[in-house]
Amino acid sequence: MNSFTQQIKVSRQQSEIQSFYEPALRVLGHLFEVKKQNLRNKGYDENNAAVTKVEFSEAMARQFRITQWLAQQIVTSLTKACLVDSFGGYVKPKGGEK
């Protein structure tokens, strides 16, 4: 495969991943609200709420009917684009809530 075709392939993959940004952020927002509510119900500080990357990618894979690999690529891409806060194995919407 020459370099031009490789560039086109990479560009298409990036476009495919970026097309999931908005729906992925909605899924993350929903999961984050559930986590906050669980902490609230137990009497803990809801500012400590966060979603595991695995849980987030599994939810996307189920909801969007995509592979686990693609879901993990979306999580990684969202993190690199600074659209989510990422720390360790956890993520949460930028600014604490969405």
KELOLUM-533445 format. One record per residue: residue number from 1; y, z, x of N, C-alpha, C in turn. Coordinates in nm, 3 decimals, padded with zeros to 5 digits. Layout:
<sites>
SITE     n      n_c2      n_c3      n_c1     ca_c2     ca_c3     ca_c1      c_c2      c_c3      c_c1
SITE   NUM         Y         Z         X         Y         Z         X         Y         Z         X
...
</sites>
This chain:
<sites>
SITE     n      n_c2      n_c3      n_c1     ca_c2     ca_c3     ca_c1      c_c2      c_c3      c_c1
SITE     1   -00.117    00.000    00.085    00.000    00.000    00.000    00.123    00.000    00.089
SITE     2    00.213   -00.093    00.063    00.332   -00.096    00.148    00.432    00.011    00.103
SITE     3    00.534    00.027    00.182    00.628    00.137    00.157    00.708    00.116    00.029
SITE     4    00.738   -00.007   -00.007    00.814   -00.034   -00.130    00.735    00.010   -00.253
SITE     5    00.608   -00.027   -00.259    00.526    00.012   -00.374    00.507    00.163   -00.376
SITE     6    00.499    00.224   -00.261    00.486    00.370   -00.254    00.612    00.436   -00.310
SITE     7    00.729    00.382   -00.276    00.854    00.437   -00.327    00.863    00.425   -00.478
SITE     8    00.818    00.312   -00.532    00.819    00.292   -00.677    00.727    00.393   -00.744
SITE     9    00.610    00.415   -00.685    00.513    00.509   -00.741    00.571    00.651   -00.743
SITE    10    00.633    00.691   -00.633    00.694    00.824   -00.624    00.807    00.837   -00.725
SITE    11    00.887    00.733   -00.739    00.998    00.734   -00.834    00.948    00.750   -00.977
SITE    12    00.840    00.682   -01.011    00.782    00.694   -01.146    00.728    00.834   -01.170
SITE    13    00.665    00.892   -01.068    00.613    01.028   -01.083    00.727    01.127   -01.105
SITE    14    00.836    01.111   -01.029    00.951    01.199   -01.046    01.010    01.185   -01.185
SITE    15    01.021    01.063   -01.234    01.075    01.040   -01.368    00.986    01.104   -01.474
SITE    16    00.855    01.092   -01.456    00.761    01.151   -01.551    00.776    01.303   -01.554
SITE    17    00.785    01.363   -01.438    00.800    01.508   -01.430    00.933    01.552   -01.490
SITE    18    01.041    01.482   -01.457    01.173    01.519   -01.508    01.184    01.501   -01.658
SITE    19    01.105    01.413   -01.716    01.109    01.394   -01.861    01.057    01.518   -01.935
SITE    20    00.988    01.607   -01.865    00.936    01.729   -01.927    01.031    01.847   -01.912
SITE    21    01.144    01.832   -01.844    01.233    01.945   -01.819    01.276    02.016   -01.947
SITE    22    01.334    01.942   -02.040    01.387    02.005   -02.162    01.278    02.072   -02.245
SITE    23    01.167    02.001   -02.275    01.061    02.069   -02.351    01.001    02.188   -02.276
SITE    24    00.991    02.178   -02.144    00.935    02.288   -02.065    01.027    02.410   -02.071
SITE    25    01.157    02.387   -02.067    01.251    02.499   -02.075    01.245    02.565   -02.213
SITE    26    01.220    02.487   -02.317    01.202    02.545   -02.451    01.078    02.633   -02.456
SITE    27    00.968    02.585   -02.397    00.844    02.664   -02.393    00.869    02.793   -02.314
SITE    28    00.936    02.781   -02.200    00.965    02.899   -02.119    01.052    02.997   -02.196
SITE    29    01.152    02.947   -02.267    01.239    03.033   -02.346    01.161    03.110   -02.451
SITE    30    01.067    03.043   -02.516    00.985    03.109   -02.617    00.896    03.217   -02.554
SITE    31    00.828    03.183   -02.445    00.742    03.281   -02.377    00.824    03.400   -02.328
SITE    32    00.944    03.372   -02.278    01.031    03.477   -02.226    01.074    03.572   -02.338
SITE    33    01.106    03.517   -02.456    01.144    03.601   -02.570    01.028    03.690   -02.613
SITE    34    00.907    03.637   -02.611    00.788    03.717   -02.644    00.773    03.832   -02.545
SITE    35    00.791    03.803   -02.417    00.780    03.907   -02.313    00.887    04.014   -02.332
SITE    36    01.010    03.971   -02.363    01.119    04.066   -02.385    01.088    04.155   -02.506
SITE    37    01.038    04.094   -02.613    01.005    04.170   -02.734    00.895    04.272   -02.706
SITE    38    00.795    04.233   -02.627    00.688    04.326   -02.592    00.742    04.447   -02.515
SITE    39    00.834    04.421   -02.421    00.893    04.532   -02.346    00.978    04.620   -02.437
SITE    40    01.054    04.558   -02.527    01.138    04.631   -02.621    01.052    04.723   -02.709
SITE    41    00.939    04.670   -02.759    00.850    04.748   -02.846    00.790    04.868   -02.774
SITE    42    00.770    04.856   -02.644    00.710    04.965   -02.566    00.815    05.060   -02.510
SITE    43    00.943    05.029   -02.532    01.049    05.117   -02.487    01.091    05.096   -02.343
SITE    44    01.059    04.981   -02.286    01.097    04.952   -02.148    01.220    04.862   -02.145
SITE    45    01.279    04.850   -02.027    01.397    04.767   -02.009    01.359    04.619   -02.020
SITE    46    01.418    04.550   -02.116    01.383    04.410   -02.138    01.437    04.318   -02.028
SITE    47    01.525    04.369   -01.942    01.574    04.288   -01.830    01.464    04.263   -01.727
SITE    48    01.355    04.337   -01.736    01.243    04.319   -01.644    01.145    04.212   -01.691
SITE    49    01.175    04.147   -01.801    01.084    04.047   -01.857    01.077    03.924   -01.767
SITE    50    00.957    03.872   -01.751    00.934    03.748   -01.675    00.799    03.692   -01.719
SITE    51    00.780    03.563   -01.695    00.658    03.493   -01.734    00.587    03.450   -01.606
SITE    52    00.455    03.467   -01.601    00.383    03.423   -01.482    00.382    03.270   -01.479
SITE    53    00.382    03.217   -01.358    00.379    03.071   -01.343    00.251    03.013   -01.403
SITE    54    00.141    03.086   -01.389    00.012    03.040   -01.443    00.019    03.034   -01.595
SITE    55    00.071    03.140   -01.657    00.083    03.143   -01.803    00.173    03.030   -01.853
SITE    56    00.283    03.007   -01.783    00.377    02.901   -01.819    00.311    02.764   -01.808
SITE    57    00.241    02.739   -01.697    00.178    02.608   -01.680    00.063    02.589   -01.780
SITE    58   -00.011    02.695   -01.811   -00.118    02.684   -01.911   -00.062    02.655   -02.049
SITE    59    00.050    02.719   -02.083    00.113    02.695   -02.214    00.161    02.550   -02.224
SITE    60    00.219    02.499   -02.115    00.264    02.359   -02.116    00.145    02.264   -02.127
SITE    61    00.039    02.292   -02.052   -00.079    02.206   -02.055   -00.137    02.199   -02.196
SITE    62   -00.141    02.313   -02.264   -00.193    02.316   -02.401   -00.099    02.244   -02.498
SITE    63    00.029    02.278   -02.491    00.124    02.224   -02.589    00.150    02.075   -02.570
SITE    64    00.163    02.031   -02.445    00.197    01.891   -02.419    00.073    01.805   -02.396
SITE    65   -00.045    01.869   -02.390   -00.171    01.800   -02.363   -00.165    01.720   -02.233
SITE    66   -00.127    01.792   -02.129   -00.120    01.734   -01.995   -00.217    01.812   -01.906
SITE    67   -00.239    01.762   -01.786   -00.330    01.830   -01.694   -00.262    01.954   -01.634
SITE    68   -00.344    02.046   -01.587   -00.292    02.165   -01.520   -00.210    02.125   -01.397
SITE    69   -00.258    02.023   -01.327   -00.189    01.978   -01.206   -00.046    01.933   -01.240
SITE    70   -00.031    01.852   -01.344    00.102    01.804   -01.383    00.189    01.921   -01.428
SITE    71    00.132    02.014   -01.501    00.208    02.131   -01.546    00.258    02.212   -01.426
SITE    72    00.175    02.227   -01.324    00.218    02.299   -01.204    00.326    02.222   -01.129
SITE    73    00.316    02.089   -01.130    00.420    02.007   -01.067    00.553    02.025   -01.140
SITE    74    00.549    02.037   -01.272    00.670    02.058   -01.350    00.733    02.192   -01.316
SITE    75    00.651    02.297   -01.305    00.701    02.430   -01.268    00.767    02.424   -01.131
SITE    76    00.701    02.360   -01.036    00.755    02.347   -00.901    00.886    02.270   -00.902
SITE    77    00.891    02.162   -00.978    01.010    02.080   -00.985    01.126    02.155   -01.050
SITE    78    01.099    02.231   -01.156    01.204    02.311   -01.220    01.260    02.414   -01.123
SITE    79    01.173    02.472   -01.042    01.216    02.570   -00.943    01.303    02.505   -00.836
SITE    80    01.260    02.390   -00.785    01.336    02.320   -00.681    01.470    02.270   -00.733
SITE    81    01.477    02.237   -00.863    01.601    02.189   -00.923    01.693    02.305   -00.963
SITE    82    01.651    02.428   -00.935    01.726    02.550   -00.967    01.756    02.562   -01.116
SITE    83    01.664    02.518   -01.200    01.679    02.531   -01.344    01.614    02.658   -01.397
SITE    84    01.532    02.722   -01.315    01.469    02.850   -01.350    01.479    02.943   -01.230
SITE    85    01.477    03.073   -01.259    01.469    03.172   -01.152    01.322    03.194   -01.121
SITE    86    01.286    03.184   -00.994    01.148    03.200   -00.953    01.139    03.310   -00.848
SITE    87    01.044    03.400   -00.866    01.024    03.508   -00.769    00.877    03.544   -00.770
SITE    88    00.814    03.527   -00.656    00.671    03.553   -00.647    00.594    03.461   -00.740
SITE    89    00.509    03.516   -00.822    00.431    03.438   -00.916    00.494    03.432   -01.054
SITE    90    00.623    03.465   -01.063    00.690    03.473   -01.193    00.809    03.378   -01.200
SITE    91    00.842    03.340   -01.324    00.963    03.260   -01.350    01.031    03.315   -01.474
SITE    92    01.160    03.289   -01.483    01.232    03.318   -01.606    01.348    03.221   -01.616
SITE    93    01.398    03.199   -01.736    01.509    03.104   -01.751    01.628    03.145   -01.666
SITE    94    01.703    03.048   -01.619    01.819    03.074   -01.534    01.917    03.163   -01.608
SITE    95    01.968    03.263   -01.540    02.065    03.352   -01.602    02.003    03.460   -01.687
SITE    96    01.871    03.471   -01.688    01.804    03.577   -01.761    01.754    03.539   -01.896
SITE    97    01.826    03.450   -01.966    01.775    03.406   -02.096    01.821    03.265   -02.125
SITE    98    01.753    03.204   -02.217    01.782    03.065   -02.253    01.811    03.060   -02.400
</sites>
